[in-house]
Amino acid sequence: MADTSWFESALNGLPRGFPQPAAAKYAPGTSARFTRHRTIFISDTHLGTRGCKAEALADFLIHNDCDTLYLVGDIVDGWQLKRRWYWTEAQNRVVAEILRKADAGTRVVFVPGNHDEFARDYAGRLFAGVEILEETIHETADGRRFWVLHGDRFDGVIACARWLAHAGDWAYGMALRLNDVLFALRKRAGLPYWSLSAWLKHKVKNAVEYISRFEEIVAREAAARGVDGVVCGHIHHAEIRMIGGVLYLNDGDWVESCSALVEDARGTMEILRWASPPQRHAMGSHGSGSSAGQGAQAGQGAEAALIPA
């Protein structure tokens, strides 16, 4: 059982009721596009940390609506908040927008991860219109069944050496702080966001092998359960690919890639990468909304890049 006393104390200290998000404001000369999806999956937002791209996430939630919103774990970073309380107005807007969607009739399902494992003690309950589930099955518009879970149970470090996981979390946080410094310098030079930590992960052989091994293990377990695919988070690596006859989908994160997985009315899945509001305004109408991925078969998955590479 996770220690939830700190979380309950924090809830009691919050102001009653989150403020309703203000109407979205758009820069002159840009088109305010609003996209409707059947389903949206987001994870690894790590609210409560400095690395969370809360401004971009709030902007994404304002501009994208859905029938069902899955929060696939590590939404709130309990590890960090237990060490030091950190919460910004932008993070407040993210929570407000999620609750607004629930109030407006969107089904919101929260599948906790390892960083917000405290919420697993509340599995099966409804909190402020949000369903809390350990895991679930999502059925797409074309009838396919996808297993939805965070994925940390398949991480050997989490399962066998939690102290090492916490040490890695600290190192990862330092890399994200370096990201912020680098982003500030690139912004001054007129360059788009680029993630140092993501680049390091993809250049280090062990990290690449870890990601591949994780994906294969999760896909193999999904196949054993007889489902058509699996949707997870945890490793901060957005991906859509077939593994042994199972469609593996990872929705990415909101500390590096600012990505979400979305399903349209036909059941087609794609990854959206969302630019921050200033970047989207600078990019004009081409920097927002949804676009079809190139070379993907209908229903198999696509990727729409909405942020400069």
C-alpha positions, 0 to 999 in steps of 0.5 A, spaced: 500 500 500 502 506 498 503 512 503 497 517 501 497 521 508 501 526 504 497 526 498 490 527 503 494 533 507 496 536 500 488 536 498 486 539 504 491 544 503 488 546 496 483 551 495 476 549 494 475 548 487 479 549 481 478 555 477 475 555 470 480 556 465 479 562 461 477 562 454 483 561 449 486 567 447 490 567 440 495 571 437 493 576 431 493 573 424 493 565 427 487 561 426 484 558 432 483 550 430 479 546 435 480 538 433 475 533 436 477 526 437 474 519 439 479 518 444 485 521 447 491 518 451 496 522 455 501 520 460 507 522 464 505 529 465 509 529 471 505 535 474 508 537 480 515 538 477 519 543 474 520 539 468 513 538 466 511 542 460 504 544 463 503 550 459 503 546 452 499 541 456 494 546 458 494 549 451 493 542 448 487 540 452 483 546 450 484 545 443 483 538 443 476 535 445 474 527 445 469 522 448 474 519 452 480 521 455 485 516 458 490 519 463 495 513 463 499 514 469 505 519 472 500 524 471 502 527 478 509 526 480 508 524 488 515 522 488 517 529 487 511 532 491 513 528 497 520 531 497 518 538 495 512 541 494 512 545 487 505 547 483 504 552 478 498 556 475 499 553 469 499 546 472 493 548 476 490 550 469 491 543 466 487 540 472 482 545 471 481 543 464 481 536 465 475 537 470 472 541 465 472 536 460 469 531 465 464 536 467 462 537 460 461 529 459 467 527 457 469 520 460 476 521 464 479 515 466 486 515 470 490 509 470 496 510 475 503 509 474 509 509 479 510 516 480 502 517 482 502 510 485 498 513 491 492 513 487 492 505 486 489 505 493 483 509 490 482 504 484 475 503 483 472 509 485 470 516 482 474 522 484 471 529 481 468 525 475 474 521 474 474 514 474 481 511 477 482 504 475 489 499 475 488 498 468 482 497 463 480 495 456 479 500 450 475 498 444 476 502 438 471 504 433 473 499 429 472 493 434 479 492 436 481 491 443 487 495 447 489 493 454 491 500 457 496 500 463 502 505 465 507 499 464 511 500 470 510 493 472 514 491 466 520 495 468 525 491 472 528 497 476 522 499 478 520 492 480 527 489 483 531 496 485 526 502 487 532 505 490 536 505 483 529 507 480 529 513 485 536 515 483 535 515 476 529 519 477 534 524 480 539 524 474 533 524 469 531 531 473 538 534 472 538 532 465 531 536 464 534 542 468 539 542 463 534 542 458 531 548 460 537 552 460 538 549 453 531 551 451 532 558 453 539 559 449 535 556 443 529 560 444 534 567 444 537 564 438 530 563 434 531 556 434 525 551 436 525 546 442 530 540 442 530 535 448 537 534 450 535 528 455 531 525 449 537 525 445 542 522 450 537 516 451 537 515 444 544 515 443 546 511 449 546 504 447 543 501 453 537 506 453 536 504 446 536 496 448 532 498 455 526 501 450 526 495 445 526 490 451 520 494 455 516 494 448 517 487 447 515 484 454 509 489 454 507 486 447 508 479 449 504 480 455 498 483 451 498 477 446 498 472 452 491 476 454 488 475 447 488 483 445 489 486 439 494 491 442 496 495 448 497 502 450 502 504 455 506 510 457 512 510 462 518 510 458 517 517 455 518 514 448 512 515 443 511 509 439 506 506 434 509 499 431 507 492 430 510 487 435 509 479 434 502 481 431 500 486 437 500 493 435 504 496 441 502 504 442 506 508 447 503 515 448 510 519 450 510 524 455 509 531 457 516 533 459 520 532 453 516 530 447 509 533 449 506 528 445 499 524 445 496 518 442 489 520 439 484 515 436 479 518 430 472 516 429 474 510 424 479 507 429 485 510 426 491 511 432 496 517 431 501 520 435 500 528 436 506 532 438 504 539 440 508 545 440 508 550 446 503 556 445 508 561 443 511 556 438 504 555 435 503 562 434 510 563 430 508 557 426 501 560 424 496 555 422 500 550 420 502 549 427 496 547 430 490 542 429 491 535 427 494 532 420 494 525 417 501 521 418 504 519 411 505 512 409 500 509 415 495 504 413 488 506 416 487 503 423 494 501 424 497 508 426 500 514 424 504 520 427 502 527 426 508 532 427 506 538 430 512 541 432 518 543 429 524 537 429 
